[in-house]
């Protein structure tokens, strides 16, 4: 009797395991590591193409729907986000590559774009905690007409490089205007 009970329990356990495998096969749970190869989902605008010419690799690009706070506070009408990573390691480091995001933001007017850049460090109150805590402090930008170009990093070690690069990129972009950000 004990032997028969043991076999029944083993069969029940084995059939339960097989049922799980049928529902969720191992191959579907495998995680593929992120790739640093260029794969923008949308075409790169001229400013982003200039960033690539200056030694950065476009990792991704997407259209972002402006949230209520952005549209009511700054009259933001359209937004595209592109992520970049340097082709060469950061100065004095072998495994650190400068990374940042370029936001191309379209406004109703040049004055709206100028006002957004003047308040570039104002955090989105509906955004994630990182936005309020530190991300809003690590961005800079310039405008061309009614379009603001914002460069932002999430790593403080790259902030000086992103600031320097923002100024360099603005100087190389015809018709651009750097807008001095108001202190927080």
WOLIN-V118128 format. One line per field, one symbol per residue. ss: DSSP state (H for helix, E for strand, C for the rest). phi: phi as a letter, one per 30 degrees, with the letter a starting at -180 (. if undefined). Layout:
BEGIN
ss->???
phi->???
END
This chain:
BEGIN
ss->CHHHHHHHHHHHHHHHHHHHHHHCCHHHHCCCCCCCCCCCCCCCCHHHHHHHHCCEEEEEEEEECCCHHHHHHHCEEEEEEEEEEECCCCCCCCCCCCEEEEEEEEECCHHHHHHHHHCCCCCCCCCCHHHHHCHHHCEEEEEECCEEEEEECCCHHHHHHHHHHHHHHHHHCCCCEECCCCCC
phi->.ddddddddddddddddddddddbdeddcdccddccddaddbdddedddddddcjbcdcaaadcdddedddddbidcabbbbcbbddcddeibdcccebabccccccdbdddddddddcdcddddcddeddddbdddcbbaabbiccccccbbcbddcddddddddddddddceidbdcddddd
END
